[in-house]
Structure formats: structure tokens, C-alpha cells
Amino acid sequence: MSTPDADVIRTQVMQMAADRGAGKTFCPSEVARALGGAHPDGWGPLMIPVRRAAVALADEGLLIVYRKGKPVDPHNFKGVYRLGLPYSE
């Protein structure tokens, strides 16, 4: 199985964000599993490309990276994180 390209990953991230809606978050592993399947050999290698896509989308203001329920700098966070749409005012 080949690795999906950056555009496919980006589209999947934004689709999951839209499906959840504003105010709801999701785990980046959900994106990786949707693209790579249930087995860790399929989705595990996608975690870094998913993170790259999330950071790029956050830079564009299309996505928020959350850690412990709070927005974080997408270029400076470690550990478990979640993704979500920006809150609309």
C-alpha cells in the first residue's frame, strides 16, 4: 500500500473536522486510520504526515491544534494532541 500524498491527507483532515463541526475535536490517529486502515502497520507511518498537514492547516487558520483542551502553537507542542475547527464568533 502506498502512502497517500499530502493533498489526500489534508482533505481527510478537513473532512473529519467538518464532520465534527466547530467546538468538537478529533484525534489525528483517526485520520491516519481512515487512510491507512485498522492495522498499526498501515496507519502508524501516517502519523507524521498527518501532523505535518495539521500544522500547515493551522498556519492557514483553517484548523486548531489542541493540547489538554487548550489551543497551542502548532510549531511548538509535544505529546498527545487533538484537532478541531476554529470557533466561529
C-alpha positions, -999 to 999 in steps of 0.1 A, spaced: 0 0 0 14 34 -9 14 64 14 -13 90 5 0 123 -8 -2 155 12 -33 167 -6 -52 135 3 -42 138 39 -51 174 41 -85 167 25 -92 139 50 -82 161 80 -105 189 69 -133 164 61 -131 150 96 -130 185 111 -161 195 91 -179 163 101 -173 170 138 -181 207 135 -169 237 155 -164 231 191 -156 194 187 -121 178 184 -107 146 170 -76 126 174 -51 127 145 -49 89 147 -85 89 134 -72 105 102 -44 80 99 -67 51 105 -92 63 79 -64 65 53 -42 36 64 -66 10 78 -70 -5 112 -37 -23 114 -9 -2 130 14 -11 101 -10 8 79 -18 39 100 12 42 122 35 56 94 9 82 86 10 99 119 39 122 110 24 132 76 -9 139 94 9 161 119 26 180 91 -8 186 74 -23 197 107 5 222 112 1 236 77 -37 239 81 -32 256 115 -8 281 98 -36 289 73 -61 295 101 -82 265 90 -76 243 120 -66 245 156 -42 222 174 -53 214 210 -33 200 239 -51 193 271 -81 211 258 -64 244 250 -51 258 217 -13 255 213 13 269 190 13 243 161 51 246 158 58 241 195 39 213 212 47 178 223 27 148 233 -9 139 227 -29 164 207 -63 168 191 -75 188 161 -106 209 156 -121 238 136 -116 273 148 -145 287 168 -167 310 148 -176 342 166 
